[in-house]
Amino acid sequence: MAGTLVIGAGIAGMQAALDIADAGFKAYLVEKEPSIGGRMAQLDETFPTLDCSSCILTPKMVSVGGHANIELMTYSEVVEVEGNAGHFEVKVRKNPRYIDVEKCTGCGMCAENCRLKGRIDSEFDVAMGKRGAAYLPFPQAVPLKYTIDGEHCLMIQRGKCGKSPPCRDACPADAIDFDQQEEIVELEVAAIIVATGFDPFDARLKPEYGYGIYSNVITGLQFERLSSASGPTFGELKLNDTNIEDVVFIHCVGSRDRNLGNPYCSRVCCMYTAKQAHLVRHKLPDAQITVFYTDIRAFGKGFEEFYDRVREERVRYRRGNPSEIYKRGDRLVVRAEDTLLGKPVEVEADLVVLAVGLVPREDAQAVVELLGLSRSEDGFLKEAHAKLQPTDTEVEGIFLAGCCQGPKDIPDAVAQAKASAASAIVIMSHPTNNPASGAD
């Protein structure tokens, strides 16, 4: 029976794969990172209900990892696609983990004994925490298998790591294999769902805000890791052992900015900032919290009510676009024009959080060329018709799900994933694409 290839295992990719698998069809879920989960796995709580992100996501990850109709291919990339709807021929490159996943028990002894333990910026913690060359992205990772980072591992890069690699010596399951090579797997599928997600805007492109210069200017995603109980500070809001008393949030960093080529609204920034302001108030009851905003766009179910709730928690919203951030002694100063009062203001802060927008993934063009798709003016993958076919692409049999098509929140990403899964099931159900039907 022909299956469906799902590229990307964030919340949208996982939902699409689960819907296809639950319908009795095969789903091949390909994820380039060592674990599934995507950006949602990095979040602390979700707006507007303040549900624990991991509490929602982890059961779904476990369902994906254990489903008989889902073939999970992590640390892998699609490198070639040929054919057409109903008969795609796909090649997937499985990158070497240098750990035998069949033997690995997830005990963590390799990471504990890695010579580079705590010396490499953690991608999952957005450089707020450290990891070693042997690592597990996060404690709830699926599959719960360790990976050795070939770009940093001394054994792989230099051919030696002391007299003997301590990670290999420490592994009780003898799972470490430095001779692993990449492997090419060939698949035949009837449909393809692209769920490759987004990248957060690089705040260094707004140098006036001092991101990358001042350690206490961070992005919204970094705040999520700082606030999370599974993060580097175990949920305590602190940076470099400095007490945080005053916090400033800045909206629309990298969104609605024609000078940067990002004139669109990223849709989630207003609400995730409101959520983060609420979290600051909860963790630091006496903090002075200021939010500089352009406009408030609380368009979703329960969003306006949540925004009103946050304002009532002594969070000060000031309409204005900050012009610069600089240091005054040990504190940051945010200089802006309050456009409602019509005068310049300066607000001191111990922590500034930049509400960075959502931008197309760095490898979006590679996906376009691989699948023969196109991009809309904002750089995201283009749908066949924004109103009538929001999940279809111009290539029959290839569908879009989640933020690869444009900025959206979690419920919208899930809804689009379910729609794409339904479209893929229609193709797989066609007699000419389903050998099990007995059709000629």
HELIX and SHEET records of a PDB file:
HELIX    1   1 ILE A   11  ASP A   22  1                                  12    
HELIX    2   2 GLY A   38  GLN A   42  5                                   5    
HELIX    3   3 SER A   53  GLY A   66  1                                  14    
HELIX    4   4 MET A  109  GLU A  112  1                                   4    
HELIX    5   5 LEU A  154  ARG A  158  1                                   5    
HELIX    6   6 PRO A  166  ALA A  170  1                                   5    
HELIX    7   7 ALA A  203  LEU A  205  5                                   3    
HELIX    8   8 PRO A  207  TYR A  209  5                                   3    
HELIX    9   9 GLY A  220  SER A  227  1                                   8    
HELIX   10  10 ARG A  258  LEU A  260  5                                   3    
HELIX   11  11 CYS A  269  LYS A  283  1                                  15    
HELIX   12  12 PHE A  303  ARG A  311  1                                   9    
HELIX   13  13 ALA A  364  LEU A  371  1                                   8    
HELIX   14  14 GLY A  402  CYS A  404  5                                   3    
HELIX   15  15 ILE A  410  SER A  429  1                                  20    
HELIX   16  16 PRO A  431  ASN A  433  5                                   3    
HELIX   17  17 PRO A  435  SER A  437  5                                   3    
SHEET    1   A 6 ILE A  70  THR A  74  0                                        
SHEET    2   A 6 ALA A  27  GLU A  31  1                                        
SHEET    3   A 6 GLY A   3  ILE A   7  1                                        
SHEET    4   A 6 GLU A 183  VAL A 194  1                                        
SHEET    5   A 6 HIS A  87  LYS A  94 -1                                        
SHEET    6   A 6 SER A  76  ASN A  84 -1                                        
SHEET    1   B 5 ILE A  70  THR A  74  0                                        
SHEET    2   B 5 ALA A  27  GLU A  31  1                                        
SHEET    3   B 5 GLY A   3  ILE A   7  1                                        
SHEET    4   B 5 GLU A 183  VAL A 194  1                                        
SHEET    5   B 5 ILE A 398  LEU A 400  1                                        
SHEET    1   C 2 GLU A  45  THR A  46  0                                        
SHEET    2   C 2 ASP A  51  CYS A  52 -1                                        
SHEET    1   D 2 ILE A 120  ASP A 121  0                                        
SHEET    2   D 2 LYS A 130  ARG A 131 -1                                        
SHEET    1   E 2 ALA A 134  TYR A 135  0                                        
SHEET    2   E 2 THR A 147  ILE A 148 -1                                        
SHEET    1   F 2 PHE A 198  PRO A 200  0                                        
SHEET    2   F 2 LEU A 358  PRO A 360 -1                                        
SHEET    1   G 5 VAL A 217  THR A 219  0                                        
SHEET    2   G 5 LEU A 351  VAL A 356  1                                        
SHEET    3   G 5 ASP A 246  VAL A 253  1                                        
SHEET    4   G 5 GLN A 288  TYR A 293  1                                        
SHEET    5   G 5 VAL A 315  ARG A 319  1                                        
SHEET    1   H 3 GLU A 324  ARG A 328  0                                        
SHEET    2   H 3 ARG A 331  ASP A 338 -1                                        
SHEET    3   H 3 LYS A 343  ALA A 349 -1                                        
END                                                                             
